[in-house]
Amino acid sequence: MKKGLQIILNLIIFLLIAGFVWYMISSAGKEESSTVNVGTGTNEPFTSPYERIASFDLPEDVSRFEFHNDQLFISAGQSVYIYDTSGKQVGRFPVKPEVRDITVTGDNIYLLYPTEIEVYSYEGEKTHGWEACSDLSDYCSFTLAGDYIFVTDAANKNICKYTNEGNFVKFISSPVGFIIPSYSFDIETRNDTVFCVNSGRHLIETYTLDGKFISAFGGPGGEAGFFAGCCNPSYISFTSDGELITSEKGNPRISSYESNGKFKEVLLNSRLLGGGSEAYKVQTAGNRLFIAGKNKIVVYEKS
């Protein structure tokens, strides 16, 4: 009798262990096959319209970079590197440390520092530059539009407008006030409209070249088309056909919007970007995205 009970008890234990093992294997399989939540509030499958086609490393971490005339102008460490789109270095010249932003137009390379702007030729010769209009300035980003330069100032929480020769024109303030944590204060121009990040309010604001407020879009939230965390979006840029591209930190992702602010889609999520919590810098060239993280630039092409 005791022997029979022992056999039954062992059988029950075996079945319990077998059931537990089956459950763990089944759960692991479901986890592996589960889709990535891109911030839509669902677990619907995410298929990126882009695929990774190439990558290349730089000697130093990328601070900012710009695409111009089929070349990448990259600020990294105490140098400006020039690469072609295949990842081959075609130029380099030394600069001072702490470059905040870089932009290129015509024959000039503009570099933004916390309290000044410098202008270089493609050969690395400094042609001119100027100091910030305020001793307390802490510049973050800038953009060129015609004969003017618009610079975001995290310390004074405004936009400074200069001529491209360095003459101060005016200050531009947000109608709701700029809230700028973590130097997330990016700015770009498109078709005579200034697009500026108000990251603490999770907005992108638009202005005329005269500095008049036009509208704002975005808002707080984890859903696609909105911005979460303390300070998003981090970076903005434009495609050649006018789509606005945003890059976010925390749960990094790259998204696209129409120029009027209407959300289109998430282009790359955190898993495809490589994870982490820092925002990835992004530039576009035709049907390609160039994404910079640390010292690596990865190239994605539209499928």
C-alpha positions, 0 to 999 in steps of 0.5 A, spaced: 500 500 500 505 504 501 509 503 495 503 504 491 502 511 494 509 513 493 508 511 486 502 515 485 506 521 489 512 521 484 507 521 478 504 527 481 510 530 482 513 528 475 507 531 472 507 538 476 515 539 474 513 537 467 507 542 466 512 547 469 517 546 464 512 546 459 510 553 461 516 556 461 518 553 454 511 556 452 512 563 455 519 563 452 517 562 445 511 567 446 516 572 448 521 571 443 515 572 438 512 577 441 512 584 437 515 590 439 511 596 442 513 602 438 509 607 443 502 606 440 499 603 446 498 596 443 502 590 441 501 590 434 507 588 429 512 593 428 515 593 421 520 599 419 520 602 412 527 602 413 533 597 413 540 597 415 545 597 409 551 600 412 555 603 418 562 606 419 566 608 426 569 615 427 575 616 432 571 620 437 564 620 439 559 624 434 557 631 437 553 633 431 553 632 424 550 635 417 549 632 410 551 637 405 553 636 397 553 628 398 558 629 404 557 628 411 560 634 416 561 631 423 563 634 429 567 629 433 572 631 439 576 636 437 575 635 430 571 636 424 571 630 419 568 630 412 566 623 410 562 621 403 556 617 403 560 610 403 563 612 409 570 614 407 573 619 410 575 625 405 577 631 410 579 633 417 581 639 420 582 641 428 577 645 432 576 647 439 573 642 444 565 643 446 562 644 439 554 644 440 552 644 433 555 644 426 551 647 419 554 647 412 552 652 407 555 654 400 563 654 402 562 655 409 562 651 415 559 654 421 560 651 428 556 653 434 560 653 441 556 655 448 558 662 447 560 663 440 560 662 433 566 660 428 566 660 421 571 655 417 572 654 409 572 647 407 579 646 408 579 648 415 581 655 415 577 660 420 574 666 416 570 669 421 566 668 428 563 672 433 561 672 441 554 671 444 550 677 445 550 675 452 555 673 457 550 669 460 548 665 454 549 657 453 548 656 446 545 649 444 543 649 436 542 653 430 540 653 423 541 658 417 535 661 413 537 665 407 541 671 410 540 669 418 542 665 423 537 663 429 541 660 435 537 657 441 540 659 448 538 654 454 540 659 459 536 665 457 531 660 454 530 664 447 532 664 440 537 669 438 537 672 431 543 674 427 545 676 420 550 670 417 556 675 418 554 676 426 550 682 427 545 681 432 538 682 430 533 680 435 531 675 441 525 671 440 521 668 445 516 662 446 508 665 447 508 659 453 515 660 455 521 655 453 522 650 458 529 646 456 532 641 461 538 637 458 540 642 453 534 639 448 533 645 444 534 643 437 532 648 431 531 647 424 528 651 418 524 649 412 521 654 407 522 660 411 519 657 417 523 656 423 521 649 427 524 649 434 523 644 440 520 646 446 522 640 450 520 641 457 513 642 454 514 636 449 512 641 443 515 643 436 513 650 435 514 654 429 515 661 427 516 666 421 523 668 419 521 675 423 520 671 429 512 671 429 509 665 433 505 660 428 503 654 431 505 648 435 504 641 435 506 635 439 504 634 446 506 629 452 504 622 452 508 615 450 503 614 444 506 615 437 506 622 435 507 624 442 513 625 446 514 622 453 520 623 459 522 630 461 525 633 455 523 630 448 524 631 442 531 631 442 533 632 435 529 634 429 531 634 421 528 634 415 527 630 409 528 633 402 521 632 400 519 636 407 518 631 412 520 632 419 524 627 423 524 627 430 529 623 435 527 622 442 531 619 448 529 615 454 526 610 449 529 612 443 525 612 437 525 616 430 519 618 427 516 622 421 511 628 421 508 632 415 511 639 415 504 641 418 505 637 424 501 631 422 504 625 425 505 620 420 509 614 423 515 611 427 521 609 422 525 606 427 524 604 434 529 602 440 531 595 438 532 597 431 536 603 433 541 599 438 537 600 445 540 605 450 537 611 453 540 617 449 537 620 443 540 618 436 542 624 432 539 623 425 540 626 418 537 624 411 539 624 404 534 622 399 531 615 401 537 614 406 537 615 414 544 617 417 543 615 424 549 617 429 550 614 436 556 615 440 562 614 435 558 610 430 554 612 424 549 607 421 546 608 414 538 605 413 535 605 406 528 606 405 525 599 403 
